[in-house]
Amino acid sequence: MNPNTPPPPIEDPLRPHVYDGIREFDKRLPNWWLFTFYATIVFWVGYWAYYQWLHVGPGNHQRIERQMAAIEAEKLAATASTKLDNASLWQMSRNPVFVEAGRATFNSICATCHKESLRGSVDGGIGANLRTQEWIHGGNPLDLYNTATNGVLVKGMPAWGPVLGQKRIIEAVAYVLSYHHEGEPMTLRPATAGK
Amino acid sequence: MPPVGTNSAEPERLPMPAPKTTVEFNDKVVRQFLLASVIWGAVGMLVGVLIAAQLNFWQLNFSTPWLTWSHLRPLHTNAVIFALVGNSMFAGIYYSTQRLVKARLASDFLSQLHFWGWQAIIVSAALTLPFGLTRGQEYGELIWPVNIAVVLIWVVFSVNFFWTLARRREPSLYVAIWFYIATIVTVAMLYIVNHLSIPTSWTHSYSVFGGVQNALVQWWYGHNAVAFFLTTPILGIMYYFLPKAAGRPVYSYRLSVVHFWSLVFVYIWAGPHHLLNTSLPVWLQDLGMTFSLMLWAPSWGGMLNGLLTLRGAWDKLRTDPVLKFFAAAVTFYGMSTFEGPLLAIKSVNALAHYTDWIIAHVHGGTLGWNGFMAAGMTYWLIPRLWNKPLHSVPLANLHFWIGLVGILLYVGAMWTSGITQGLMLNATTEHGTVLTYPNFLDTVNVIRPMMLMRVIGGALYLAGWFLMAYNLWMSVRGAEPVNGTIEVYDEEPAHGDPGRLSVAGWVLNAPVLFSVLGVGFACAWMFGGHIVSVAGLVGTMFCAVVAYTHFEARRKNWGDWYDRLIVSAVPFTVLTFVAVVAGGLIQIIPTVVIHRAANVEDRRQIPYTPLELAGRDLYVREGCYLCHSQMIRTLVPDVLRYGDYSRLGESIYDHPFQWGSKRNGPDLARVGGKYPNVWHLRHLENPRSISSGSNMPNFQWLLTNPLDVGTLPRKIAVQRQLGVPYPLWTDAEISSGVEAQEREIARDLRDAGAYVAPDREVIALIAYLQQLGHFEKVTPSGHAPTLAD
């Protein structure tokens, strides 16, 4: 309370009316309460003027489009600076740091269809078996990378690139490759008929 | 009371004392509502504890449709809102109104009809919601025949209430009555508009509003159900019972006046804060956010008047459980009404929406404010309604402490859980280009301990409630019900009382004129074109200055006018209705009357095939919308996780809309085509076979239930009526279309090694899910072909 105001009377005056024994004081509205109310009204005027009246602030759509464009640019820059080829992916598949990171991603995301055993449909999963040397969409490291990144939508393999990002895709591919050897025989099995 | 006239010409003649009679109040109906609130409250909260436990242990769904989370959640919310708070509110309103207006309730018959009608509605809710009979809109789930019953019973309540006011012996209306009036007129308006539907059968209907219109109307209703069902009547109850229990005068009458009018006016505008960052037009979002902030002070006016009335009575809190409950309840009210505006700030909402933080907010209000007000009122009423003191005061104190610890555990757990999950869902890595936690379940498993804490908190609160039920039973058993009485003078009702206002008197006066002008100018500023807009701004400021000056100069006139207004129930009710209707009209009318083409942005939804429509009705029946949103917000983490943000046109034909309000699981707006059919089949049958660690219930009955296609022609006819561009199909065309699509999906499943008969429900649901996110591009001027073309 403001120390300059004189002490209030012992009991403030009551309103004359009594409702079933209930009486009412008629105290002033607390200043801090009034100013809170006024401040929110002023905020409304300013906010509305900024976004809706003068159109200075960006709308929701403008903002998200701008933000997504910035992300796109960031990704393009990263891709350009990475040299990705079969040899480097095989190299990563022998590096425990990559393989362990890839295992975590694989078990969290890929294993729902391909199973933690990587055997997929053989172990009752929906996805393809990744332990055989028979590949449906190519078994070269870059093939695996492309399949994981872009998906094979007609076969139910989602495009994971936008969701996981390049780094985790590479790690997951390295993890899958860790079950294979460079130069092992590789056959291409055509997709099931009718699909 | 007018002073007794003294006429000097007849000094000898003493005024004749008017004959006295005793009025007995109708407290029977108060007792009935009070008992019902305690019993239904226990049921509603028991269901709450069960569904909280189901989130932790999916096995508790018992693989039984009517025991499944998504079937019981509407039962929990409806029971707590309409059965616990509803019954408690009616008890409080009937008890206090009779005493405040010095008149018995107008009609014993209407009172009994109100009570038994309301209980029948609650029973019918319990017999329909768990079995998937729902309209698919939150707190508006009850099916259309029950909606009609609710409206009729509400009319019974209104007639009984206003008839009692008409027969009042106390001309002046106390602040509690103002809040009751606001409750009655506003709930009627909200409930009727939000439940407008066209039936397709005795148990099913489609909302007349679709997509964004439905979203806007639903949250205008949903938000203001909180305002005018859970807040204003309870504020009225506070204004009666709290000063009674404290034995102290109300802190400030003028605060009552200012916070009542600002509250009822501002509340209505704030509904769109439930739809921030969605595809709702941004002007509505900005109105929702700014008006929510303006609601903070009016709400706190109620808290201040409650807490400051306790000045000089704080010592009683030590011993009196009633005051303990009231003081805590008002404190929780203050906390929730601060948290509400905070959550309505767009950037805070980006983190908190769809998470447990909102659950914390809601339960702070319901458990803290509504539950504790109901408990305090119950303890205060027991000895007054039955001729016997409360069985045990220590037990009531124990109830308070158990309940308080329960709320704090519950709310604390949900805050932690909501903020944790919100931060994890929004976290990005690699320079903000990808999500840190791409698997939704990673964010669910982190908050599991908090989910468990929530069960413990809720169970403690429920235990406290059972203590009250026991205490009530022990107090009432063998006790004699007593009805309150009052001695009144049989005066002629003062016709043509000069205190009352004429029509001109309640329209043509400074407060009303300045309010109407000010709001009118402000709207001109917000929505007008260039010149109108500037004129509006100047007008608003001019109006504010003149009103302030006039008020300072003629303060007494304003006060006198208001004293006369509150002896006039009809004008008071009309002005209240005008105040609450403004915000709704300004937000809803443009959205509803504008041609749909203007509301689609660059995309238009492709109408569902008959099979997909059947699947969508299953989606609604199973309550999928209670855990899965279909709304990708204009926020980077949403777009990274779920794909391109949702456009208005993509849900334009959705009756009801299914944007959702909580993500216990991921968003589904673009799930169509993301996974193969067999993924969905396995996932619906047993989610954990696909997503290890999921807490989603099994919906394995969908694999065996045959799909009901007989109702489809009627449903499609209603959809056509609602403007969905379906061609005029014959019944045979509909069923052959359904069968062809069923066979196609079943064949695809068979190829993937899963065998399901084509005519099972799951096929329809898969058809619907696989279609989600499909749209056609619309050029601004062009007219896209419809299915009929």
Interface residues (C-beta under 8 A of the other chain):
Chain A: L14 R15 H17 Y19 D20 G21 I22 R23 E24 F25 D26 K27 R28 L29 P30 W33 L34 T36 F37 T40 I41 F43 W44 Y47 W48 Y51 Q52 W53 G59 N60 H61 R63 I64 Q67 M68 I71 E74 K75 A78 S108 I109 A111 T112 C113 I126 L153 K155 G156 P158 P162 V163 L164 G165 Q166 K167 R168 T192 G194 K195
Chain B: S96 R99 L100 K102 E170 S172 Y174 Y240 P243 K244 P249 V250 Y251 S252 Y253 R254 L255 S256 V258 S262 N277 V282 W283 Q285 D286 M289 T290 F291 L293 M294 W296 A297 P298 W300 G301 L304 L308 P341 T429 E430 H431 G432 T433 V434 L435 P438 N439 D442 W525 M526 S533 T634 L635 V636 V639 L640 R641 Y645 G673 K674 Y675 P676 V678 W679 R682 I690 S691 S692 D751 A752
